[in-house]
Amino acid sequence: MNINAPGFEAMIHSISDNIIDCENAEMTIEELKIQLKFLRELNFFLKSIVV
């Protein structure tokens, strides 16, 4: 996903809401894994551009 894409910030907020606030109690483990994998990949990407 492009960082400048309009949905990028919405994706980050959605993930944090789901994880921190349990916004969607019906979320499956698989859906949560996908979101956590996205954050892991984002972390890897940001580390790679800083180094």
C-alpha positions in Angstrom: 0.0 0.0 0.0 1.3 3.4 -0.9 1.9 5.6 2.2 0.4 8.5 0.3 -2.7 6.6 -0.6 -5.9 8.0 1.0 -6.7 4.7 2.8 -3.4 4.3 4.5 -4.2 6.4 7.6 -7.6 4.9 7.8 -6.1 1.4 7.7 -3.7 2.3 10.6 -6.6 3.7 12.7 -8.8 0.7 11.9 -6.1 -1.7 13.1 -5.4 0.2 16.3 -9.1 0.5 17.0 -9.6 -3.2 16.5 -6.7 -4.2 18.7 -6.8 -1.6 21.5 -10.5 -0.9 21.8 -11.9 -4.3 20.6 -14.1 -2.3 18.3 -15.2 -5.3 16.4 -15.9 -8.2 18.8 -16.8 -10.4 15.9 -13.4 -10.2 14.3 -11.8 -13.6 13.8 -8.2 -14.5 14.6 -7.4 -14.7 10.9 -8.6 -11.2 10.3 -6.5 -10.0 13.3 -3.5 -11.8 12.0 -3.7 -10.1 8.6 -3.8 -6.7 10.3 -0.9 -7.5 12.6 1.1 -8.8 9.6 0.5 -5.4 7.9 1.9 -3.6 10.9 4.9 -5.9 11.0 5.6 -5.2 7.3 5.1 -1.5 7.9 7.6 -1.6 10.7 10.1 -3.5 8.5 9.7 -0.9 5.7 10.1 2.1 8.0 13.3 0.6 9.6 14.7 0.0 6.1 14.3 3.6 5.0 15.8 5.0 8.2 18.9 2.9 8.1 
